[in-house]
């Protein structure tokens, strides 16, 4: 009898895991729409950091075409508003000098 309930519980747990959505990828290296390109350096900045920015400028490292690590990020949005942020981009990347949860 105990085995029957254990099996049912395991089946419910597995089916519940199958329905969990992973959500949008913050990295999405394969998806060009997830990136905006710094025209001066051709370095891609993840839209997670700049939303619908029309223009970006990145002063940090560009690894394989992607903005990674510490740097200054400047962006201009659709309304012409400008943002500037000293930040760490893609802190989960193995070549990033900064790590998730740390400050620069």
C-alpha positions in Angstrom: 0.0 0.0 0.0 2.8 2.4 0.9 4.5 1.7 -2.5 1.3 2.7 -4.3 1.2 6.1 -2.5 4.9 6.6 -3.1 4.4 5.9 -6.8 1.5 8.3 -7.0 3.4 11.0 -5.2 6.4 10.6 -7.5 4.2 10.7 -10.6 2.5 13.9 -9.4 5.9 15.5 -8.7 7.3 14.7 -12.1 4.2 15.9 -13.9 4.3 19.2 -11.9 7.9 19.7 -13.0 7.0 19.3 -16.6 4.6 22.2 -16.4 7.1 24.7 -14.9 8.0 27.4 -17.4 11.6 28.4 -17.6 10.7 31.9 -18.8 12.8 34.0 -21.2 16.5 33.5 -21.4 18.6 36.3 -20.0 21.5 35.1 -22.2 19.9 33.9 -25.4 23.1 33.9 -27.4 21.4 32.2 -30.3 18.5 34.8 -30.5 19.5 38.0 -32.4 16.3 39.8 -31.2 17.6 39.5 -27.6 20.6 41.8 -28.4 21.3 45.4 -29.5 24.6 46.1 -31.2 27.1 48.8 -30.3 27.7 50.3 -33.8 31.2 51.5 -32.9 32.5 48.1 -31.6 29.9 45.7 -33.1 29.6 44.3 -29.5 26.2 42.9 -28.7 24.4 44.0 -25.4 21.6 41.9 -24.0 18.3 43.7 -24.1 17.7 42.4 -20.6 19.9 45.4 -19.5 18.5 48.1 -21.8 15.0 47.1 -22.8 13.9 48.6 -26.1 17.0 50.8 -26.5 17.6 52.2 -30.0 21.3 52.7 -29.5 23.9 51.4 -27.0 27.6 52.1 -26.3 29.7 49.6 -24.2 33.1 50.4 -22.8 33.9 47.0 -21.4 35.2 43.7 -22.9 33.7 42.3 -26.0 34.2 38.5 -26.0 33.2 36.7 -29.2 31.1 39.7 -30.1 29.2 39.9 -26.8 29.4 42.6 -24.0 30.7 40.6 -21.0 32.1 41.8 -17.6 32.6 45.2 -16.1 32.1 48.4 -18.1 30.1 51.5 -18.7 26.8 51.0 -20.5 25.2 54.0 -22.3 21.8 53.7 -24.1 19.2 55.8 -25.8 15.6 54.6 -25.8 12.7 55.3 -28.3 11.8 58.6 -26.7 15.4 59.9 -26.8 16.0 59.4 -23.1 19.6 58.5 -22.3 20.8 56.1 -19.6 24.2 55.5 -18.2 25.2 52.7 -15.8 28.5 51.3 -14.5 27.7 47.6 -14.5 28.6 44.0 -15.0 27.0 42.4 -18.0 26.6 38.6 -18.3 28.0 37.9 -14.9 27.3 34.2 -15.3 29.7 33.9 -18.3 32.8 32.0 -17.4 35.1 34.8 -18.8 33.4 37.5 -16.8 35.6 39.2 -14.2 32.5 39.9 -12.0 30.1 37.3 -10.6 26.4 37.3 -10.0 25.5 39.0 -6.7 28.7 41.0 -6.5 29.0 44.7 -6.9 31.6 46.6 -8.9 
